[in-house]
Amino acid sequence: MSEVVVPTPATGRTSRFVVLTIGLMLALIVTVVVSLGTGQYPLSPAEVVGVLLRAFGIDTGWAPDAATADGVVLGIRLPRIVLGLLVGAALAVSGVLMQAIFGNPLADAGVVGVSSGAALGAAASLTFGIAAFGMWTTPAWAFVGGLAAVMTVYLVSRSGGRTEVVTLLLTGIAVNAIAGAGLAFMTFLGTTSTREQIVFWQLGSLNGALWQNIVIVFPLVMVGTIIAFAVSRRLDLFALGERTARHLGVRVELLRVVVIITVALLVCAAVAFAGIIGFVGLVVPHLMRMAIGPAHLPLMVTSVLGGALLIAVADLVARTAVPMADLPIGMLTALVGGPFFLWLLVRTRRRSGGWG
Amino acid sequence: MTPRLEAFGVTVVPDGARHPILSEASLQVFAGEVHALVGPNGAGKSTLFGVIAGDTAATAGEVRLDGRSLGGIRPLDLARERAVLLQQNAVSFPFTVSQIVEMGRTPWARTPQEDEDAEAVASAMAATDIQVLAARTIPSLSGGERARAALARVLAQRTDILLLDEPTAALDLRHQEDVLAIARRRAAEGAAVAIVLHDLNAALSSADRVTLLSGGRVVASGVPADVLTAAAIEEVYGQAVDVFPHPVTGVPLVVPRR
């Protein structure tokens, strides 16, 4: 070919990605520090930083002398916030993954019923008093429930490598209904304490997070996120349709199975100790895609940060909006996510001229 | 000369169907040639195309690429040997045109050919006349522009086997001619090009070899002027035609008798 070769112009998306990533990181740090200092025992940001540094053996003199400060920050508030960050990142990444394999930007763990499936699995382990894997029992059952749900949605709703909006949402309604019935049955069977636990799952809450929970959630989220990063370039090719992805060298069947298992892994990690926190996987990837475009690797990076930030902010609001009360965080994310979802539906309908 | 891509007696019976939609079809695509697949709607062109692209499993028969069975080649190795353009080129998310074309380079990631990435993308976009669209997103394009972006992606893959399913269908006259010229040029550079066409005149003027299908069978295969005779076209399409030489080039022209 004899044409003069001109390099393709840069689109400015790379620089926007850098700015967004740095912005999200800063916002995340500020939110975490403010959140650690907020509550019945208030601390200034300097005192919070002092306590954190002292925990790493760096003495700055900023930290208050009272041992209470250490207990409140490190023993109560920090595990709760860390769990929130992990759950937010897990949900956002699971959203990106599901949207990629469904070829549909409306897929989300809550909307299509994967979270409900995981909650049902967790509730079943509790109601029937199964403790086969020690402290891993609840996450293991949540994994089984989530995997069953995501497999069902996947097998029922896809045709020809794509999923129509209507089919996806209707399948989600059905899966949510089945899981809801199961949860109701567990509530009926359970004792007072397991009932409370099931209600807690349905609302979603970070209350009562312990470091022991994080020991379990952290590796699950890490593994899931690393897999998600590793397959992100192949997910770009998925956007061209399955046949074309295969023509470009992607082992489509294998990738599909890996992504589905990863989604179940991330959702079970999120649901096992925090319950159903909806719409994070829908809202965060969407906003990031609007800002930096659909390429999956930068989308994963910013969604990890954005998901963590969203939950950190929501949790701060949940703890402080009503004095002396702890609102369920799932209620808050649904309050923001529900209208956002409606707006997306309206926009999708207007763009495609119908339900497509 | 051995063919680069070869189908032997391929029969396809869809799941649950009694009758094959493709019977005993054979095809040989040679390096340096444009090979057109033509035939009326439902003749089995797309099925045969799907089989040689590796998408559709043959119930009987075999497809070989350079003598190796197609099913035994890893998808990634296959992607470095042949590129495929389908009729449907919908994109799920608003990727830009340049991102789509860059996806054609994915099979070459972490190989020495990776150094050619920028140049391959730029020349593919130049050949398909889409440089000005580089920063546009796919949903903002017209059907013809999307088809050209998809073709650019296929060209950027830089393989010496090209499989193109009706690449001219959505295009205006000039871009149709551009695509046929690209196919000819790639063949002149040594590529084996298989191309599904509806336009018999395009097949007559651009192909080195034509395979005519009808009712799931190969009716004839050979030099275009020998295969696409008035009698054969009338027989297969059920439409009377006149075939006469172009006054300047002498290439046969097909005109329906009205």
Interface residues (C-beta under 8 A of the other chain):
Chain A: M1 E3 V4 V5 V6 P7 T8 P9 T11 G103 N104 P105 R162 R233 D236 L237 F238 A239 L240 G241 R243 T244 R246 H247 L248 G249 V250 R251 R289 G293 P294 A295 R351
Chain B: A53 G54 D55 R74 P75 L76 D77 L78 A79 R80 R82 A83 V84 L86 Q88 N89 A90 V91 S92 F93 P94 F95 T96 S98 Q99 I100 V101 E102 M103 G104 T106 P107 A109 A118 E119 V121 A122 S123 M125 A126 A127 Q131 A134 A135 P139 R153 Q157 R185
